[in-house]
Amino acid sequence: MKTVSPYYIEGILEGRKAFERHGVSAACDELRNLDSTIKGFDASSPVGQMLRGERDFWRNQIKHARKES
């Protein structure tokens, strides 16, 4: 089983906070921003892990929103 880092989990928590403030309507903008920012950080770095956690959170929100519509 693969474990996730605490930084990845922190990214998910940051995504949840933004989701609570803005809802799913912000998802596309958040993803665009994260995708461009991620390029500057190695995947194994703490910041890279956090950004990837938040990115995956937003991807999942979009996936769920599409299923509901």
Buried (B, 14 or more C-beta within 10 A) or exposed (E): EEEEBEBBEBBBBBBEEBBEEEEBEBBEEBBEBBEEBBEEBEEEEBBBBBBBBBBBBBBEBBEEEEEEE
